[in-house]
Amino acid sequence: MKVSLGVNGACGRMGLRVIDLAHADKDVTLAAALETLSHPLLGRDVGELAGVGTLGLKVTSDVAMATRLDVLIDFSTPEGTMAVLRSVSAAASRS
């Protein structure tokens, strides 16, 4: 069974490294690449940014995507963590 993975802070050095490693793992599906609303790389393909080629996964600020993941790895700021945490917590309470 494939694990659905998202990265918050996806365009930073560690986020891009996680994208690279996840792309190489056949048991992982990259499902979200999250960044802040003001990030200059929003809308870009995260695979191209990580140097692994086009993945068809755009960098987004839509934290609601985090509610559909098996795993979220966070390499963002404290504010970024709290934004995603609120979204995931709200979704979990509706389940």
Contacts in CASP RR format, 6 or more apart in sequence:
PFRMAT RR
TARGET T0000
AUTHOR 0000-0000-0000
METHOD contacts of the structure
MODEL  1
MKVSLGVNGACGRMGLRVIDLAHADKDVTLAAALETLSHPLLGRDVGELA
GVGTLGLKVTSDVAMATRLDVLIDFSTPEGTMAVLRSVSAAASRS
1 27 0 8 1.000
2 27 0 8 1.000
2 28 0 8 1.000
2 29 0 8 1.000
3 27 0 8 1.000
3 28 0 8 1.000
3 29 0 8 1.000
3 70 0 8 1.000
3 71 0 8 1.000
4 29 0 8 1.000
4 31 0 8 1.000
4 68 0 8 1.000
4 69 0 8 1.000
4 70 0 8 1.000
4 71 0 8 1.000
5 22 0 8 1.000
5 28 0 8 1.000
5 29 0 8 1.000
5 30 0 8 1.000
5 31 0 8 1.000
5 32 0 8 1.000
5 69 0 8 1.000
5 70 0 8 1.000
5 71 0 8 1.000
5 72 0 8 1.000
5 73 0 8 1.000
6 30 0 8 1.000
6 31 0 8 1.000
6 32 0 8 1.000
6 33 0 8 1.000
6 34 0 8 1.000
6 65 0 8 1.000
6 66 0 8 1.000
6 69 0 8 1.000
6 71 0 8 1.000
6 72 0 8 1.000
6 73 0 8 1.000
7 15 0 8 1.000
7 18 0 8 1.000
7 19 0 8 1.000
7 22 0 8 1.000
7 30 0 8 1.000
7 32 0 8 1.000
7 33 0 8 1.000
7 34 0 8 1.000
7 46 0 8 1.000
7 72 0 8 1.000
7 73 0 8 1.000
7 74 0 8 1.000
7 75 0 8 1.000
8 34 0 8 1.000
8 66 0 8 1.000
8 72 0 8 1.000
8 73 0 8 1.000
8 74 0 8 1.000
8 75 0 8 1.000
8 76 0 8 1.000
8 80 0 8 1.000
8 81 0 8 1.000
8 84 0 8 1.000
9 15 0 8 1.000
9 34 0 8 1.000
9 35 0 8 1.000
9 74 0 8 1.000
9 75 0 8 1.000
9 76 0 8 1.000
9 80 0 8 1.000
10 16 0 8 1.000
10 18 0 8 1.000
10 19 0 8 1.000
10 33 0 8 1.000
10 34 0 8 1.000
10 35 0 8 1.000
10 46 0 8 1.000
10 49 0 8 1.000
10 59 0 8 1.000
10 75 0 8 1.000
11 33 0 8 1.000
11 35 0 8 1.000
11 39 0 8 1.000
11 41 0 8 1.000
11 46 0 8 1.000
11 49 0 8 1.000
11 59 0 8 1.000
12 75 0 8 1.000
14 75 0 8 1.000
15 73 0 8 1.000
15 75 0 8 1.000
16 46 0 8 1.000
16 49 0 8 1.000
16 50 0 8 1.000
16 51 0 8 1.000
17 50 0 8 1.000
18 73 0 8 1.000
18 75 0 8 1.000
19 30 0 8 1.000
19 33 0 8 1.000
19 46 0 8 1.000
19 47 0 8 1.000
19 49 0 8 1.000
19 50 0 8 1.000
19 52 0 8 1.000
20 50 0 8 1.000
20 51 0 8 1.000
20 52 0 8 1.000
22 28 0 8 1.000
22 30 0 8 1.000
23 30 0 8 1.000
23 47 0 8 1.000
23 50 0 8 1.000
23 52 0 8 1.000
23 55 0 8 1.000
24 52 0 8 1.000
30 46 0 8 1.000
30 55 0 8 1.000
30 57 0 8 1.000
31 57 0 8 1.000
31 65 0 8 1.000
31 68 0 8 1.000
31 69 0 8 1.000
32 57 0 8 1.000
32 60 0 8 1.000
32 65 0 8 1.000
32 66 0 8 1.000
32 68 0 8 1.000
32 69 0 8 1.000
32 72 0 8 1.000
33 46 0 8 1.000
33 57 0 8 1.000
33 58 0 8 1.000
33 59 0 8 1.000
33 60 0 8 1.000
34 59 0 8 1.000
34 60 0 8 1.000
34 61 0 8 1.000
34 62 0 8 1.000
34 63 0 8 1.000
34 65 0 8 1.000
34 66 0 8 1.000
34 76 0 8 1.000
34 84 0 8 1.000
35 41 0 8 1.000
35 42 0 8 1.000
35 59 0 8 1.000
35 60 0 8 1.000
35 61 0 8 1.000
35 76 0 8 1.000
36 61 0 8 1.000
36 76 0 8 1.000
36 77 0 8 1.000
36 80 0 8 1.000
37 61 0 8 1.000
39 59 0 8 1.000
39 61 0 8 1.000
41 49 0 8 1.000
41 59 0 8 1.000
42 58 0 8 1.000
42 59 0 8 1.000
42 60 0 8 1.000
42 61 0 8 1.000
43 58 0 8 1.000
43 59 0 8 1.000
43 60 0 8 1.000
44 58 0 8 1.000
44 59 0 8 1.000
45 53 0 8 1.000
45 54 0 8 1.000
45 55 0 8 1.000
45 56 0 8 1.000
45 57 0 8 1.000
45 58 0 8 1.000
45 59 0 8 1.000
46 55 0 8 1.000
46 57 0 8 1.000
46 58 0 8 1.000
46 59 0 8 1.000
47 53 0 8 1.000
47 54 0 8 1.000
47 55 0 8 1.000
47 56 0 8 1.000
47 57 0 8 1.000
48 54 0 8 1.000
48 55 0 8 1.000
49 59 0 8 1.000
63 83 0 8 1.000
63 84 0 8 1.000
63 86 0 8 1.000
63 87 0 8 1.000
64 87 0 8 1.000
66 72 0 8 1.000
66 84 0 8 1.000
66 87 0 8 1.000
66 88 0 8 1.000
67 87 0 8 1.000
67 88 0 8 1.000
67 91 0 8 1.000
72 84 0 8 1.000
72 88 0 8 1.000
74 80 0 8 1.000
74 81 0 8 1.000
74 84 0 8 1.000
76 84 0 8 1.000
END
